[in-house]
Amino acid sequence: MATIYDVSELAGVSLATVSRVMNKNAQVSEKTKQKVLAAMESLGYRPSAIAKGLASKHTSSVGVLISELHGPFYGMMMSEVETELRNHDVHAIIAAGHSDAAKEEDAIEFLLSRRCDALILYVESVTDEYLVKLAKKGTPIVIIGRNIPKLAKNCISLNNELGGYLASKHVLENGHRKIAYISGPLWKDDAQERLAGHKRALAEYNVKFNEKLLFEGSYQEEGGVEGLTHLLAQRANFTALLCANDEMAAGAMTAARDLGLAMPQDLSVVGFDNVAYSRYVYPKLCTINYPIREMANMAAHWVLKYVYKHNAFDIQNIFEPTLVTRDSVSKFKR
């Protein structure tokens, strides 16, 4: 198999010159460029990322770490990052951390070993301190979904507290006062922030928060089923159910329907994320829009701007959620 050294020798040029040709560097004369291309064709040489990076000091690859490889939320994130990077001739290397600190750290070390030019991280378990130390090691990092004060310029985050507030305010405006809540795992910052927004809206309407109407879910569909089953078993009356993501909302709606409850007549439901299927469940799910596509696109722009020097991009670090009103909430009739 031919190597870059073989191309260099046959063309009679340096390794750096061969790499410049592969990277379409304008500093190479047309005559030299044609000599290199002819040598590559003669040898049947296919350039590797490492060979292409000899002159540019880049591998044209970015590591992307997410929590899971399944689910519509992570799918949208991966798709947007990969598409935007590919539009600029950069490839994504994707790994999953499974919301476990050891696995997240292991995946980060794997991506660093691939000589990635930068890392785009959606991590939930590693500490802020770990990420601060990682940022000092040399490989640029951008973090989606977390706001770390010491790394504020490296973070692309959502105002989760506002999202929780908007969801709760909507059902309160529709007359509901007995409101149940299925949170995400409360060791996660976003779950805590969304719950805090819910409590803020209740306080604004002088509604006391009832611990019996809180269930700590899993952010997975099964968590919604378990949550609704548990809440109904408490025999605590409620007319509205807020879920900290759409997956749990879908699970809760399925469980409610299996129990003979009509929505929204018997139970109003609100989700969080605005994933694609929220428009297709019945009734169509009222939810909070999490602009993950825009945030993933912004993370890619961060890398393109600060690593690959595409200076046309303006970087936005904090995104705001919005309420998406649909059919799963009705006015409470006293």
TORLUM-110240 format. One record per residue (C-alpha): x, y, z; residue in three letters. Coordinates in steps of 0.1 Angstrom, whole numbers, padded with zeros to 4 digits, always signed. Each point is the difference from the previous one (the first is absolute). Example, Ala and Ser with C-alpha at 12.3 -4.5 7.8 and 13.67 -1.06 7.14 Angstrom:
BEGIN
+0123-0045+0078ALA+0014+0034-0007SER
This chain:
BEGIN
+0000+0000+0000MET+0014+0034-0011ALA+0008+0026+0027THR+0005+0037+0000ILE+0037-0006+0001TYR-0003-0019-0033ASP-0019+0029-0015VAL+0026+0024+0012SER+0029-0020-0014GLU-0017-0006-0034LEU-0010+0037-0004ALA+0033+0012+0013GLY-0015+0024+0026VAL-0001+0002+0037SER-0026-0017+0023LEU-0013+0034+0009ALA-0005+0009-0037THR-0020-0032-0005VAL-0021+0008+0030SER-0006+0036-0013ARG-0013-0014-0033VAL-0024-0023+0018MET-0012+0029+0021ASN-0005+0022-0031LYS+0025+0025+0013ASN+0004+0029-0025ALA+0037+0004+0009GLN+0009-0029-0023VAL+0006+0008-0037SER-0021-0016-0027GLU+0030-0019-0014LYS+0009-0015+0034THR-0037-0008+0007LYS-0003-0020-0033GLN+0032-0019+0008LYS-0014-0011+0033VAL-0034-0009-0013LEU+0016-0020-0028ALA+0021-0019+0025ALA-0030-0007+0022MET-0020-0013-0030GLU+0030-0022-0012SER+0004-0015+0035LEU-0038-0004+0007GLY+0006+0020+0031TYR-0030+0010+0023ARG+0010+0027+0025PRO-0007-0007+0037SER-0012+0027+0024ALA+0034-0001+0017ILE+0018+0005-0033ALA-0022+0029-0009LYS+0006+0016+0034GLY+0038+0002-0004LEU-0001+0035-0014ALA-0032+0013+0015SER+0007-0016+0035LYS-0037-0011-0001HIS-0015-0034-0005THR-0033+0015-0013SER-0018-0021+0026SER-0021+0010+0031VAL-0009-0023+0028GLY-0037+0001+0010VAL-0011-0015+0033LEU-0037-0004+0009ILE-0018-0019+0027SER-0017-0026-0023GLU-0001-0011-0036LEU-0038-0005+0000HIS-0029+0023+0004GLY-0013+0030-0021PRO+0017+0026+0022PHE+0035-0014-0004TYR-0007-0008-0037GLY-0008+0036-0007MET+0032+0011+0018MET+0023-0024-0018MET-0016+0006-0034SER+0004+0038+0002GLU+0036-0001+0012VAL+0011-0025-0026GLU-0018+0018-0028THR+0015+0034+0008GLU+0035-0013+0005LEU-0002-0020-0033ARG-0011+0031-0018ASN+0035+0014+0009HIS+0019-0032-0008ASP+0003-0011+0036VAL-0010-0035+0012HIS-0016-0009+0033ALA+0011-0029+0022ILE-0029-0009+0023ILE+0001-0018+0034ALA-0026-0005+0028ALA+0005+0006+0037GLY-0033-0016+0013HIS-0003+0026+0028SER+0028-0017+0019ASP+0031+0019+0012ALA+0025-0028-0006ALA-0014-0007-0035LYS-0001+0036-0009GLU+0037+0004+0010GLU+0009-0031-0019ASP-0018+0012-0031ALA+0018+0034+0003ILE+0034-0017+0002GLU-0009-0021-0031PHE-0009+0031-0020LEU+0032+0017+0011LEU+0020-0031-0011SER-0015+0004-0035ARG+0018+0034-0002ARG-0033+0019-0004CYS+0004+0037-0006ASP-0027+0008+0026ALA-0027-0016+0021LEU-0037+0007+0001ILE-0013-0014+0032LEU-0035-0007+0013TYR+0009-0014+0034VAL-0020-0004+0031GLU+0021-0018+0026SER+0035+0013-0001VAL+0005+0029+0024THR+0005+0037-0009ASP+0035-0003+0015GLU+0009-0029-0024TYR-0012+0021-0030LEU+0019+0031+0012VAL+0032-0021+0002LYS-0007-0016-0034LEU-0003+0034-0016ALA+0035+0008+0011LYS+0016-0030-0016LYS+0002+0015-0035GLY-0028-0016-0020THR-0028+0026-0004PRO-0034-0011+0015ILE-0035+0013-0004VAL-0027-0012+0024ILE-0037-0003-0009ILE-0027+0001+0026GLY+0020+0012+0030ARG+0009+0035+0012ASN+0033-0001+0019ILE+0010+0034+0012PRO+0038-0006-0004LYS-0006-0012-0035LEU-0029+0024-0010ALA+0015+0007-0034LYS+0003-0037-0007ASN-0037-0008+0009CYS-0031-0002-0022ILE-0028-0002+0026SER-0037+0002+0004LEU-0019+0021+0026ASN-0017-0031+0015ASN-0015+0018+0030GLU-0019+0023-0024LEU-0013-0031-0019GLY-0013-0016+0032GLY-0016+0033+0009TYR-0017+0004-0034LEU-0015-0035+0001ALA-0015+0005+0034SER-0012+0035-0006LYS-0019-0013-0031HIS-0021-0025+0020VAL-0005+0025+0028LEU-0013+0026-0025GLU-0025-0027-0011ASN-0014-0002+0035GLY+0018-0031+0013HIS+0011+0001+0036ARG+0006-0037+0008LYS+0030-0007-0021ILE+0022-0031+0001ALA+0036+0000-0012TYR+0023-0028-0013ILE+0035+0013+0001SER+0032-0013-0016GLY+0026-0016+0023PRO+0006+0026+0026LEU+0038-0005+0001TRP+0000+0017-0035LYS+0002+0038-0001ASP-0026+0004-0027ASP-0025-0021+0019ALA+0005+0022+0031GLN-0003+0032-0020GLU-0032-0010-0017ARG-0015-0010+0034LEU+0011+0034+0014ALA-0018+0017-0028GLY-0032-0020+0008HIS+0002+0010+0036LYS+0005+0037-0010ARG-0032+0000-0020ALA-0019-0017+0028LEU+0012+0027+0024ALA-0010+0027-0024GLU-0036-0013+0000TYR+0000-0006+0038ASN-0002-0038-0005VAL+0018-0020+0027LYS+0025-0026-0014PHE-0012-0035+0010ASN+0027-0027+0004GLU-0026-0027-0005LYS-0004+0013-0036LEU+0036-0004-0009LEU+0016-0031-0015PHE+0036-0003-0009GLU+0002-0015-0035GLY+0026-0013-0023SER-0003+0022-0031TYR-0011-0033-0018GLN-0035-0010-0011GLU-0002-0026+0028GLU+0006+0028+0025GLY-0033+0016-0011GLY-0019-0032+0003VAL+0014-0007+0035GLU-0005+0037+0010GLY-0037+0001-0009LEU-0006-0034+0016THR+0017+0012+0032HIS-0018+0033+0001LEU-0034-0015-0004LEU+0008-0026+0027ALA+0005+0029+0024GLN-0037+0009-0004ARG+0010+0036-0003ALA-0024+0017-0023ASN+0016+0019-0029PHE-0014+0014-0033THR+0033+0008-0018ALA+0033-0019-0004LEU+0033+0016-0009LEU+0028-0022-0013CYS+0036+0011-0001ALA+0004-0014-0035ASN-0021-0013-0029ASP+0010-0036+0003GLU-0015-0002+0035MET-0030+0020-0011ALA-0006-0026-0027ALA+0003-0028+0025GLY-0024+0017+0024ALA-0025+0006-0027MET+0000-0037-0010THR-0005-0010+0036ALA-0028+0025+0005ALA-0018-0013-0031ARG+0004-0036+0011ASP-0016+0010+0033LEU-0030+0015-0018GLY+0009+0037+0005LEU-0009+0024-0028ALA+0025+0027-0009MET-0003+0029+0004PRO-0035-0003+0014GLN+0011-0021+0031ASP+0037+0009+0000LEU+0020+0028-0017SER+0036-0009-0008VAL+0030+0021-0009VAL+0034-0013-0011GLY+0035+0015-0006PHE+0023-0001-0030ASP-0024+0002-0030ASN+0014-0031-0017VAL-0016-0010-0033ALA-0025-0025+0013TYR-0016+0025+0024SER-0019+0013-0031ARG-0014-0035-0007TYR-0010-0015+0033VAL-0037+0003+0008TYR-0009+0025+0011PRO+0028+0021-0014LYS+0024+0008+0029LEU+0003+0034+0014CYS+0037+0004+0008THR+0030+0023+0005ILE+0022+0004-0030ASN+0036-0009+0007TYR+0019+0014-0030PRO+0025-0028-0001ILE+0005+0002-0037ARG+0009+0037+0002GLU+0023-0007+0031MET+0017-0029-0018ALA+0005+0021-0030ASN+0015+0027+0022MET+0024-0024+0016ALA+0012-0010-0035ALA+0003+0037-0008HIS+0021+0005+0032TRP+0024-0026-0012VAL+0001+0013-0036LEU+0007+0035+0013LYS+0025-0006+0028TYR+0018-0031-0014VAL-0003+0003-0038TYR+0000+0038-0001LYS-0033+0005-0019HIS-0006+0034+0015ASN-0034+0007-0016ALA-0018-0017+0029PHE-0015+0019+0030ASP-0002-0021+0031ILE-0030-0001+0023GLN+0006-0017+0033ASN-0035-0001+0017ILE-0032-0010-0017PHE-0036+0007+0012GLU-0028-0026-0001PRO-0035+0008-0012THR-0034-0014+0006LEU-0016-0020-0028VAL-0038-0002+0006THR-0018-0030-0014ARG-0030-0021+0009ASP+0010-0018+0032SER-0009+0029+0023VAL-0036+0011+0006SER-0015+0026+0023LYS-0009-0013+0034PHE-0038+0002+0006LYS-0008+0004+0037ARG
